[in-house]
Amino acid sequence: MASLDHVDLELIAALSDDPRATVVALAETLRMSRNTVQSRMARLEKAGVFQSFERTIAPTALGFPLQAFISIGVMQASLPAITDELRRIPEIVQVHGVSGQVDMLALVACRDARHLFDVDARMLGVTGVERTETQLVMSEAIPYRVSGLMELARREPQR
């Protein structure tokens, strides 16, 4: 990913403050031309700075109020095939490869406890998945955020 300059950081901060701001509104706020804002946004998007809009949609609003983290132990040689199979389970919202006692950590969203049990069973049915362990999400103590990182990036140039 390309390094971000102070103009990029200001643009990202403005979008963070108002994610639905138009290019024209951003240009006015940042005192830049519309073309400059538009070209920078296109470059940032191409560089992978902006994540999927799906991250802003609450599973609860879609009828999936129960969330859980499921730790997954796998046969390492089968990791690519396991990842492809897990991608086919729609209740899996996100998966990370991790270090430590387990190999992957999945965030799932379900309708209720029975649904969660069924999702876990489907995960265990994937060839190469050796074990799972489930932790229910009781609350979100700190929501997803990057504002602190943006402030650090403004103060401390990338090394």
PyMOL commands that set and color helices and strands:
alter all, ss='L'
color gray80, all
select helices_A, chain A and resi 6-17+23-30+34-46+53-56+59-62+76-87+113-124+147-155
alter helices_A, ss='H'
color red, helices_A
select strands_A, chain A and resi 66-74+92-97+104-110+129-136
alter strands_A, ss='S'
color yellow, strands_A
deselect
rebuild
show_as cartoon
